[in-house]
């Protein structure tokens, strides 16, 4: 006769139910962990997609498993994963990848590389699990700034040699026991002139250096007419002393321009100073402002002797001077104007006539109109 032990059956069922419940709970926890991990990975990926640094996950050469947008833009890669191009920088990257695990206490390898695009990248390659990661940074602007600063100071040292030699010479003359009063006065005048020349040279050189080594200049909506009126007011006494007539023509009302008032004041002061400096008594220097299709069209024109054609293409270069009557200057005025206008998304155009009737020079440029209502 067959008997059923209900106590054993009930106990066995309880064991099975408990086991199933435990399995369900564990399975649910496993799914939750997977979802949390997937969510965490997605969060990390979202951050990497917006990161201001490059990340390159290297696979077996020549493949890469992932490149964020910054790395793709910098390295010229077309997809988030795939083969690396055949380029010199790739062989350097592979060399650093192979050397990274053998660095001992150092966890990675640094290198600065020039890319075919002309940009400069600095990377750090380190081992990560079974693969390697390369973190990248575009250091093009930093390198150019360092090169520009080095060039500027080397040129400045060269340009200061002549005035320093002149100053030393006339200091020795002033120490002579039998020097005449006239000779002493001439030496003092030359010392003053050369000192002023050095001061202008250093000031303009440092200003140009600041412009060339800065990433951007602060710009905002400004009333250009007020800037020009201020420049004319500051130049008026020099123009009167040289018997030069200053005038302003402006189509009103003028919209606001997007610019930096201090730098644009420097532009008009330099151009007006040049107009007065190189003009003859009785000549005129005129500033004109009018609205054009591309922005505010600006011109500073004079009726002076003009610039010979062979010099016209070079007058905006650093230290290039057309020697006319020994006029004083640093040779950096137009170079500064050109750089300031470049930072205002504008180009400098110079027209001049040095022969026949109607001589004179016109400097023209266009400033972008501000999107804000003026």
C-alpha positions as CSV (number, residue, x, y, z in Angstrom):
1,X,0.0,0.0,0.0
2,X,1.3,3.4,-1.0
3,X,1.6,6.1,1.7
4,X,2.4,9.8,1.2
5,X,4.5,11.6,3.8
6,X,2.8,15.0,3.7
7,X,5.3,16.6,6.0
8,X,8.2,15.7,3.7
9,X,6.2,16.8,0.7
10,X,5.4,20.1,2.2
11,X,9.0,20.7,3.3
12,X,10.2,19.8,-0.2
13,X,7.7,22.3,-1.8
14,X,8.9,24.9,0.6
15,X,12.5,24.3,-0.4
16,X,11.6,24.5,-4.1
17,X,9.5,27.7,-3.6
18,X,12.3,29.3,-1.5
19,X,14.9,28.3,-4.1
20,X,12.8,29.7,-7.0
21,X,12.1,32.9,-5.0
22,X,15.8,33.3,-4.3
23,X,16.7,32.7,-7.9
24,X,14.1,35.3,-9.0
25,X,15.5,37.8,-6.5
26,X,19.1,37.2,-7.7
27,X,18.1,37.3,-11.3
28,X,16.3,40.6,-10.7
29,X,19.4,42.0,-8.9
30,X,21.6,40.9,-11.8
31,X,19.4,42.6,-14.3
32,X,19.4,45.7,-12.2
33,X,23.1,45.7,-12.0
34,X,23.4,45.3,-15.8
35,X,20.9,48.1,-16.4
36,X,22.8,50.3,-13.9
37,X,26.2,49.5,-15.5
38,X,24.7,50.1,-19.0
39,X,23.3,53.4,-17.7
40,X,26.7,54.3,-16.2
41,X,28.5,53.5,-19.4
42,X,26.1,55.6,-21.4
43,X,26.6,58.5,-19.0
44,X,30.3,58.2,-19.4
45,X,30.0,58.0,-23.2
46,X,27.7,61.1,-23.2
47,X,30.4,63.0,-21.2
48,X,33.1,61.9,-23.5
49,X,31.1,63.0,-26.6
50,X,31.2,66.6,-25.2
51,X,34.6,66.5,-23.5
52,X,37.1,69.3,-24.3
53,X,39.9,66.7,-24.6
54,X,40.4,63.8,-26.9
55,X,40.1,60.1,-26.0
56,X,41.3,57.4,-28.3
57,X,40.8,53.7,-27.2
58,X,43.4,51.7,-29.1
59,X,42.8,48.1,-30.3
60,X,45.1,45.8,-32.1
61,X,47.2,47.8,-34.5
62,X,46.2,49.5,-36.7
63,X,42.7,49.6,-35.2
64,X,41.1,51.9,-32.7
65,X,38.0,50.9,-30.7
66,X,36.7,54.3,-29.9
67,X,37.5,58.0,-30.6
68,X,35.4,60.8,-29.2
69,X,34.5,63.8,-31.4
70,X,37.4,65.9,-30.2
71,X,39.9,63.2,-31.1
72,X,38.2,62.6,-34.5
73,X,38.4,66.3,-35.3
74,X,42.0,66.7,-34.2
75,X,43.3,63.5,-35.9
76,X,41.1,63.6,-39.0
77,X,39.3,60.4,-38.2
78,X,35.9,59.8,-40.0
79,X,34.2,57.3,-37.7
80,X,34.0,56.5,-33.9
81,X,35.9,53.2,-34.5
82,X,38.0,51.7,-37.3
83,X,41.5,51.6,-38.7
84,X,44.0,54.4,-38.1
85,X,45.4,56.1,-41.2
86,X,48.9,55.5,-42.6
87,X,50.7,58.6,-41.1
88,X,53.9,59.3,-39.3
89,X,52.0,60.3,-36.1
90,X,50.4,56.8,-36.1
91,X,53.8,55.1,-35.9
92,X,54.8,57.4,-33.0
93,X,51.6,56.6,-31.3
94,X,52.2,52.8,-31.7
95,X,55.7,53.3,-30.3
96,X,54.4,55.0,-27.2
97,X,51.7,52.3,-26.9
98,X,54.3,49.6,-26.8
99,X,56.6,51.5,-24.4
100,X,53.8,52.5,-22.0
101,X,53.7,49.2,-19.9
102,X,57.5,49.2,-19.6
103,X,57.8,52.7,-17.9
104,X,58.2,51.3,-14.4
105,X,56.7,53.7,-11.9
106,X,55.4,56.0,-14.7
107,X,52.0,55.1,-15.9
108,X,52.1,56.5,-19.4
109,X,54.0,58.2,-22.2
110,X,53.8,61.9,-23.2
111,X,54.6,63.2,-26.6
112,X,54.0,66.4,-28.6
113,X,53.5,65.9,-32.3
114,X,52.9,68.1,-35.4
115,X,50.0,66.8,-37.5
116,X,49.8,67.0,-41.3
117,X,46.9,69.5,-40.9
118,X,49.4,71.9,-39.3
119,X,48.0,71.5,-35.8
120,X,50.0,70.4,-32.9
121,X,48.7,67.7,-30.5
122,X,50.0,66.5,-27.2
123,X,49.0,63.0,-26.0
124,X,49.4,60.8,-23.0
125,X,49.2,57.0,-23.7
126,X,48.6,54.6,-20.8
127,X,47.7,51.0,-20.4
128,X,44.1,50.3,-19.3
129,X,43.2,46.7,-18.7
130,X,44.0,44.7,-21.8
131,X,44.2,47.8,-24.0
132,X,45.6,51.3,-24.1
133,X,44.0,54.7,-23.9
134,X,45.4,57.9,-25.5
135,X,44.3,61.3,-24.1
136,X,44.8,64.1,-26.5
137,X,45.0,67.9,-26.3
138,X,45.2,70.5,-29.1
139,X,48.2,72.7,-28.2
140,X,48.5,74.5,-31.5
141,X,47.5,78.0,-30.1
142,X,49.9,77.6,-27.2
143,X,52.8,76.6,-29.4
144,X,52.2,79.4,-31.8
145,X,52.0,81.9,-29.0
146,X,55.3,80.7,-27.6
147,X,56.9,80.9,-31.1
148,X,55.5,84.4,-31.6
149,X,56.7,85.6,-28.2
150,X,60.2,84.2,-28.9
151,X,60.3,85.8,-32.3
152,X,59.1,89.2,-31.0
153,X,61.7,89.4,-28.3
154,X,64.5,88.3,-30.6
155,X,63.5,91.0,-33.1
156,X,63.1,93.6,-30.3
157,X,66.6,92.8,-29.1
158,X,67.9,93.3,-32.7
159,X,66.1,96.6,-33.2
160,X,67.3,98.0,-29.9
161,X,70.9,97.7,-30.8
162,X,71.1,100.8,-33.0
163,X,69.4,103.3,-30.5
164,X,71.4,101.8,-27.6
165,X,74.7,102.3,-29.6
166,X,73.7,105.8,-30.5
167,X,72.9,106.6,-26.8
168,X,76.3,105.2,-25.6
169,X,78.2,107.2,-28.3
170,X,76.6,110.5,-27.3
171,X,77.0,109.8,-23.6
172,X,80.8,109.5,-24.3
173,X,80.7,112.7,-26.2
174,X,79.1,114.5,-23.3
175,X,81.9,113.3,-21.1
176,X,84.6,115.0,-23.2
177,X,86.3,117.8,-21.3
178,X,86.5,120.3,-24.2
179,X,83.0,119.8,-25.7
180,X,81.3,122.9,-27.0
181,X,77.9,124.0,-25.9
182,X,76.4,123.5,-29.4
183,X,77.8,120.0,-29.6
184,X,76.5,119.2,-26.1
185,X,73.0,120.4,-27.0
186,X,73.0,118.3,-30.2
187,X,74.0,115.3,-28.3
188,X,71.3,115.9,-25.7
189,X,68.7,116.3,-28.5
190,X,69.8,113.0,-30.1
191,X,69.8,111.2,-26.7
192,X,66.2,112.4,-26.2
193,X,65.1,111.3,-29.7
194,X,66.7,107.9,-29.4
195,X,65.2,107.4,-25.9
196,X,61.8,108.3,-27.2
197,X,62.3,105.9,-30.2
198,X,63.2,103.1,-27.8
199,X,60.2,103.8,-25.7
200,X,57.8,103.7,-28.7
201,X,59.5,100.6,-30.0
202,X,59.2,98.7,-26.8
203,X,55.6,99.9,-26.2
204,X,54.5,98.9,-29.8
205,X,56.4,95.7,-29.7
206,X,54.8,94.6,-26.4
207,X,51.4,95.6,-27.7
208,X,51.8,93.6,-30.9
209,X,53.1,90.7,-28.8
210,X,50.0,90.8,-26.6
211,X,47.8,90.8,-29.6
212,X,49.5,87.9,-31.4
213,X,49.8,85.7,-28.4
214,X,46.3,86.2,-27.1
215,X,43.5,83.8,-28.2
216,X,40.9,86.5,-28.6
217,X,40.2,90.1,-27.8
218,X,37.0,91.1,-26.0
219,X,34.5,92.6,-28.4
220,X,31.0,94.1,-28.0
221,X,28.6,96.6,-29.6
222,X,30.2,100.0,-29.8
223,X,29.4,103.4,-31.4
224,X,32.2,103.8,-33.9
225,X,31.5,107.5,-34.5
226,X,32.3,108.4,-30.9
227,X,35.6,106.4,-31.2
228,X,36.6,108.3,-34.3
229,X,35.7,111.7,-32.8
230,X,37.9,110.9,-29.8
231,X,40.8,110.0,-32.1
232,X,40.4,113.2,-34.1
233,X,40.3,115.3,-30.8
234,X,43.5,113.6,-29.6
235,X,45.3,114.3,-33.0
236,X,44.0,117.9,-33.5
237,X,47.0,119.7,-31.7
238,X,49.6,117.7,-33.8
239,X,47.7,118.5,-37.0
240,X,47.4,122.2,-36.1
241,X,51.1,122.3,-35.4
242,X,51.9,120.8,-38.8
243,X,49.3,122.9,-40.5
244,X,47.3,119.9,-41.5
245,X,43.4,120.0,-41.9
246,X,41.5,117.2,-40.2
247,X,37.9,116.4,-41.2
248,X,35.3,113.7,-40.7
249,X,32.5,112.6,-43.0
250,X,30.0,110.1,-41.6
251,X,26.7,108.9,-43.0
252,X,24.2,109.0,-40.0
253,X,22.7,107.2,-38.3
254,X,25.4,104.6,-38.2
255,X,24.6,101.2,-36.6
256,X,26.7,99.8,-33.8
257,X,29.8,97.7,-34.8
258,X,31.1,94.6,-33.1
259,X,34.5,95.6,-31.8
260,X,36.8,96.7,-29.0
261,X,36.7,100.4,-28.4
262,X,40.2,100.7,-27.0
263,X,41.8,98.8,-29.9
264,X,39.8,100.6,-32.6
265,X,40.8,103.9,-31.0
266,X,44.4,102.8,-31.5
267,X,43.7,102.0,-35.1
268,X,42.4,105.5,-35.9
269,X,45.0,107.2,-33.8
270,X,47.8,105.4,-35.7
271,X,46.3,106.1,-39.1
272,X,45.7,109.8,-38.3
273,X,49.2,110.1,-36.9
274,X,50.6,108.6,-40.1
275,X,48.5,111.0,-42.2
276,X,49.8,114.0,-40.2
277,X,53.3,112.7,-40.0
278,X,53.9,112.2,-43.7
279,X,51.8,115.1,-45.1
280,X,53.0,118.6,-46.0
281,X,51.7,121.9,-44.6
282,X,48.4,122.6,-46.2
283,X,47.5,119.0,-46.9
284,X,44.3,117.4,-45.6
285,X,43.5,114.2,-43.7
286,X,40.0,113.0,-43.8
287,X,38.1,110.1,-42.0
288,X,35.0,108.8,-43.7
289,X,32.5,106.3,-42.3
290,X,29.5,104.9,-44.2
291,X,27.3,101.9,-44.1
292,X,28.0,99.3,-46.8
293,X,26.7,95.8,-47.7
294,X,29.3,94.0,-45.5
295,X,29.5,96.5,-42.6
296,X,30.7,100.0,-41.8
297,X,33.2,101.0,-44.5
298,X,36.0,103.1,-43.0
299,X,38.6,105.1,-44.8
300,X,41.4,107.4,-43.6
301,X,42.8,109.4,-46.6
302,X,45.3,112.2,-46.9
303,X,46.6,114.5,-49.7
304,X,50.2,113.9,-48.8
305,X,53.1,112.9,-51.1
306,X,51.9,109.2,-51.3
307,X,53.8,106.0,-51.0
308,X,56.0,104.8,-53.9
309,X,54.6,101.8,-55.7
310,X,57.6,99.6,-54.8
311,X,57.0,100.1,-51.1
312,X,53.2,99.8,-51.0
313,X,53.1,96.0,-50.6
314,X,55.5,96.1,-47.6
315,X,54.5,99.1,-45.5
316,X,52.3,97.0,-43.1
317,X,55.2,94.6,-42.4
318,X,57.0,94.9,-39.0
319,X,59.8,97.5,-39.0
320,X,59.4,98.3,-42.6
321,X,59.7,102.1,-43.1
322,X,59.7,104.2,-46.2
323,X,62.4,106.7,-45.3
324,X,60.8,110.1,-46.0
325,X,62.6,113.1,-44.5
326,X,63.8,111.1,-41.5
327,X,60.3,110.9,-40.0
328,X,60.3,109.4,-36.6
329,X,58.4,106.1,-35.8
330,X,58.8,102.6,-34.6
331,X,58.0,100.9,-37.9
332,X,55.2,99.0,-36.2
333,X,52.3,101.3,-36.5
334,X,50.6,99.7,-39.6
335,X,51.6,96.2,-38.4
336,X,49.6,96.9,-35.2
337,X,46.7,98.3,-37.2
338,X,46.7,95.2,-39.4
339,X,46.7,92.8,-36.5
340,X,44.0,94.7,-34.6
341,X,41.8,94.6,-37.7
342,X,42.5,90.9,-38.2
343,X,41.1,90.4,-34.7
344,X,38.0,92.3,-35.8
345,X,37.5,90.0,-38.8
346,X,38.6,92.8,-41.2
347,X,41.3,93.3,-43.8
348,X,43.6,96.3,-44.3
349,X,43.7,97.8,-47.8
350,X,46.1,100.5,-48.7
351,X,45.9,102.6,-51.9
352,X,48.4,105.4,-52.7
353,X,49.6,107.7,-55.5
354,X,53.0,109.2,-55.3
355,X,53.5,110.7,-58.8
356,X,51.7,113.4,-60.8
357,X,48.8,115.4,-59.6
358,X,46.4,114.2,-56.8
359,X,49.0,112.4,-54.7
360,X,48.0,110.9,-51.4
361,X,47.2,107.7,-49.5
362,X,44.0,106.0,-48.5
363,X,43.7,103.2,-45.9
364,X,40.4,101.3,-46.0
365,X,38.8,98.5,-44.0
366,X,35.3,97.3,-43.1
367,X,34.0,96.6,-39.6
368,X,31.2,94.1,-39.0
369,X,27.9,95.5,-37.8
370,X,26.6,94.3,-34.4
371,X,23.6,92.1,-34.3
372,X,22.2,94.2,-31.5
373,X,20.1,97.2,-32.4
374,X,21.9,100.5,-32.2
